[in-house]
Amino acid sequence: MKLFRALPTAIFLGMFCVCAQAYEADVDSAWIASQNGGSTEMNDGSDDPNPECIGDGCGETPAEEAPAEKPAPVQQAKSDAAESDDEEEDCTPADSLLPECRDSASDSKVASSDDEDDDDDTYDRYVNDNTDISRASREGFSSGFTLGFRFGGGFNMILLGEMTEDWIIGYEATAGIIAQTKLGNAGLYATVGLSFSYFRYRYEADLEYDDFSEEDEANINVALFEIPLVIKYAIGGGNFTVGLGFDMGLKLTGSSEFDQTINSSTRTEHEPTHDNTLPTAGVEMGGIVEIGYSVNKNFSVDLRLVQRFTNLLNQDVVFESTVKDANLLGTHATIGFSLFL
C-alpha cells in the first residue's frame, strides 16, 4: 500500500530530472553584454565566481576611485593659448611693469619696432633710388647742356674799309649769359650768348691847308645787344679750344661828339662840340674767331676776335664832311671769362 503511494512521487521526480537535463536556458547575450560592460561572460573570466560581477558593476571601478583622464595634447595647447590670450587681454598699459605683462609688452614693442624699421628701410631705399635717378638726370643734363655767365673787355679799331687811317684804338666791355652744349662728335661744342656790350670808337685827324690847319676829334658811343654763336672744337679732347662763329648786334643807344679846332697864323678857334652828327647803324653783323682754354669744367678763358662786315656809320645822315663817305668795318678783340654753373 505504501508502495503504491510512493510510486507517483518517484515518477514525478524522474520526469523532472529528465526535463531539467534536456532544457537549455534561453539567455539573451546582448542583455548579458549590456549588464556586464560589453562582456558576455557571467563573471570576470576566472574560475571562481565573482560576486561583484553582477549587472552593471561587472569590471568597473567605483567613480570615486577612477583616475582623472589627461587632456589631449591638442586640447592642452588650445587651453594654453586661450590662457595666454586671457593674460594678454588682462594686461593693460598701466600693467606693463608687471612680470607677466613685461614679456608681452616687450614682444609687441619689438614687433612694432621691426615694422617701423622695415618702413624706414623702405622709405630710405625709395629716397635713395629717387636721389640716384635725380642725380643721374641732373648729371646727364649738365653734361650735355650748361648755363653760365661771360664777361670781358677789350679794344677796337677801324682796320677795314675806306678812310680808316684816322681812327685810333677804342675800348669796349661786355657781360651776359652763355649756354654751351655738346654736339654729336667728340670734342665739338656749340655756345650761344646774349650779352650787353658797350663800344667806344675814337677818331683823330690833322688836316693841313695853305694858311691854316684843322684838328678834328670824335667819339662814337654805341650800346648793343649781341647774340654770338660759336662752334668750338677741343683740340685732342684737351683744354684748348678753337672756334668759328657769327655775331649779330642790335643797337640800343648811340651817340657821338665831334670837336673841331682851327689854327691860323693869327688865331686859334675852337668850334662848339657837334653832338650826334655821326649816327651809327641799327644792326651790326660780323664773323667770330675764338681761341680758348678751359681751366676746369666751370671756368674758361677765351680771346675772341670779331670782324664786322657791315658799315659802322649810317652814311645817309652823317653830317661831318670829313667822314661822310667813310665805309667803316670795325675790328674787335676781347678777352672773355666764362663761369659755368
Secondary structure, 3 states (H helix, E strand, C coil): CHHHHHHHHHHHHHHHHHHHHHCCCCCCHHHHHHHCCCCCCCCCCCCCCCCCCCHHHCCCCCHHHCCCCCCCHHHHHHHHHHHHHHHHHHCCHHHCCCHHHHHHHHHHHHHHHHHHHHHHHHHHHHHHHHHHHHHHHHHHHHHHEEEEEEEEEEEEEEEEEECCCCEEEEEEEEEEEEEEEECCCCCEEEEEEEEEEEEEEEEEEEEECCCEEEEEEEEEEEEEEEEEEEEEEEHHHCCEEEEEEEEEEEEEEEEEEEEEEEEECCCEEECCCEECCCCECCEEEEEEEEEEEEEECCEEEEEEEEEECCCCECHHHCCCCCCCCCEEEEEEEEEEEEEEC
